Amino acid sequence: MSDRAWSTSAPAKVILLGEHAVVFGKPALSVAIGLRLRCQIRPSNVSTLNGISLTQQNYSYVSACLAKHNAGPTAVVTDSDFPSGSGLGSSAAVTVALLAALSSAEGKLREDVVAKEAFEVECEVQGRASPIDTSTCAHGGGILVKKEGSDGLLWEIVKDTRRWCVHDIKVPSMTLVVGFTGKAAPTGPLVAKVKRYVDRSTFARDIIDEIGDITLEGAAQLTKGDLEGLGRTMTKDHKLLAILGVSSLELDKLVASVLPYSYGAKLTGAGGGGSMVALTDQPQKVMEVIRGKGGQPFVGVTGVPGVRIE
């Protein structure tokens, strides 16, 4: 790495449909929104994150990124528009942005390579992952992940017996309001919880299959600009995720409260806390309702770029 500083940024992501099911090879649909995480790196005497030695804190994603590039001691500084543990892909965004900065310092930044490396880091840290978060943060716009390749194919990712084809998908201009419960929800334990349930229950496997089916329906609704249909599908997905046990009282309360002012709403991300998302044409009203229920609202617009050098 040269002596200069390298700065990048990556967007937050919102999974519209398919979280948890995508880990089992089912389709998932996500969009990048206009909230960003910024990252800067420079050579240092010791590796740090925001001034704190990596040996003094458990931030495995940063350590794994530096190790993947055989980086020497590096000072990493991050700043984000959205909170960690909110379900908006903070770990994916910091992983993608940091890997992009390291690649830029080496003079070989490629979006597809960053996306694949970031997925490998998430697998290493979480134990089990899908490429939906990292691919969305890397590419931006809209992402559809499924087993088979078709029009819009960006890249393929294979892990053990699982294969994902990552596609760019046309996304109309939409307003999404995210409601953060204030309760951080680590992804790894929730993914492991669902896996245990699916391993022992045919009912849970049927739920996973149904989530996969409605995700493809939602993708078709999205590309047609059928926001009412997409909203109904999102709400159905929330009910299925709740059956899997990854919702929470806080999430259910926020979802129910915003539905009268939205096309649809659901938890987004791992669940268990974190955030919900509403597809709406009344963002101010939805934000007011979320605040009234004790949540922290964010407005996200679609159609934003993925990782970039700043």
BELZI-V396584 format. One record per pair of residues at least 12 apart in sequence whose C-alpha atoms are under 8 Angstrom apart, sorted by the first residue. I is the first residue (numbers start at 0). GAP is how many residues later the second one is. Records with the same first field share a line. If there is no record, write none. Layout:
I->GAP, GAP
This chain:
0->42, 70, 101, 104, 105
1->41, 103
2->39, 40
3->38, 39
4->35, 36, 37, 38
5->34, 35, 36, 95, 96, 98, 99, 303
6->31, 32, 33, 34, 94, 302, 303
7->30, 31, 32, 89, 90, 92, 93, 299, 300, 301, 302
8->27, 28, 29, 30, 84, 88, 298, 299, 300, 301
9->26, 27, 28, 83, 84, 86, 87, 127, 128, 296, 297, 298
10->21, 22, 23, 24, 25, 26, 82, 126, 129, 293, 294, 295, 296
11->20, 21, 22, 23, 24, 25, 70, 76, 77, 78, 81, 125
12->17, 18, 19, 20, 75, 76, 120, 123, 124
13->16, 17, 18, 19, 73, 74, 75, 254, 255, 263
14->13, 14, 15, 16, 253, 254
15->12, 13, 14, 15, 218, 252
16->12, 13, 194, 197, 198, 201, 217, 220
17->193, 194, 197, 219
18->249, 250, 251
19->171, 174, 188, 250
20->187, 188, 190, 191
21->108, 110, 123, 124, 190
22->105, 106, 107
23->138, 184
24->121, 122, 137, 138, 139
25->119, 120, 121, 182, 183, 185, 186
26->117, 118, 119, 120, 185, 186, 188, 189
27->104, 116, 117, 118, 184, 187
28->103, 113, 114, 115, 116, 186, 190
29->102, 103, 106, 112, 113, 114
30->105, 109, 110, 111, 112, 140, 271
31->104, 105, 108, 109, 110, 270, 271, 272, 273, 274
32->108, 267, 268, 269, 270, 271
33->266, 267, 268, 270
34->45, 46, 47, 265
35->44, 45, 46
36->41, 42, 43, 44, 45, 53, 56, 57, 60
37->40, 41, 42, 56, 59
38->37, 38, 39, 40, 55, 58, 59, 62
39->36, 37, 38, 58, 61
40->33, 34, 35, 36, 57, 60, 61
41->32, 33, 34
42->29, 30, 31, 32
43->29, 30, 31
44->28, 29
45->27, 28, 29
46->25, 26, 27, 28, 29
47->26, 27, 28
48->13, 26, 27, 28, 29
49->25, 26, 27, 28
50->24, 25, 26
59->65
60->30, 33, 34, 60, 61, 64
61->32, 33, 36
63->57, 60, 61
64->30, 33, 34, 53, 56
65->36
68->33
70->31
77->16
83->100
84->98, 99, 100, 101, 189
85->94, 95, 96, 97, 98, 99, 187, 188, 189
86->98, 181, 182, 183, 184, 187, 188
87->180, 181, 187
88->44, 48, 180
91->26, 30, 41, 42, 45
92->41, 44
94->23, 26, 39
95->18, 19, 22, 38, 41, 42, 211
96->210, 211
98->15, 18, 19
99->14, 207, 208, 209
100->208
110->27, 28, 196
111->26, 42, 43
113->24
114->16, 19, 20, 23, 24
115->15, 18, 19, 41
117->16
118->12, 15, 16
125->61, 62
126->61
127->60, 63, 64
128->62
130->14, 26, 33
131->12, 13, 34
134->31
135->170
136->169, 170
137->168, 169
138->166, 167, 168
139->163, 164, 165, 166, 167
140->27, 28, 29, 30, 161, 162, 163, 164, 165
141->26, 27, 28, 29, 161
142->23, 24, 25, 26
143->22, 23, 24, 25, 75
144->19, 20, 21, 22
145->18, 19, 20
146->16, 17, 18
147->16, 17
148->16, 17, 18
149->17
150->16
151->15, 16, 17
152->12, 13, 14, 15
153->12, 13, 14
154->12
168->54
169->52, 53
170->51, 52, 54, 131, 132
171->50, 51, 53, 130, 131
172->128, 129, 130
173->105, 127, 128
174->104, 105, 106, 108, 124, 125, 126, 127
175->101, 102, 103, 104, 107, 123, 124, 125, 126
176->100, 101, 102, 103, 106, 109, 110, 120, 121, 122, 123
177->97, 98, 99, 100, 119, 120, 121, 122
178->75, 96, 97, 98, 108, 111, 116, 117, 118, 119
179->94, 95, 96, 115, 116, 117, 118
180->69, 70, 92, 93, 94, 113, 114, 115
181->91, 92, 113, 114
182->90, 91
183->89, 90
184->85, 86, 87, 88, 89
185->84
186->82, 83
189->56, 80, 81, 82
190->79
193->50, 51, 52
196->47
203->40
206->33, 37
210->26, 29
213->19, 23
214->18
216->16
217->12, 15, 16
226->36, 52
227->35, 36
228->34
229->33, 34
230->31, 32, 33, 34, 48
231->31, 32
232->31
233->30, 31, 32
234->29, 30, 31
236->29
237->27, 28, 29
245->24, 25, 26
246->20, 24, 25, 26
247->23, 24, 25
249->23
250->16, 21, 22, 23, 24, 25
252->40
253->22, 36, 39, 41
254->12, 21, 22, 23
256->32, 33
257->20, 28, 31, 32
258->19
260->19, 20, 21, 24, 25
261->16, 17, 18, 19, 20, 24
262->15, 16, 17
263->14, 15, 16
264->12, 13, 14
265->12
282->16
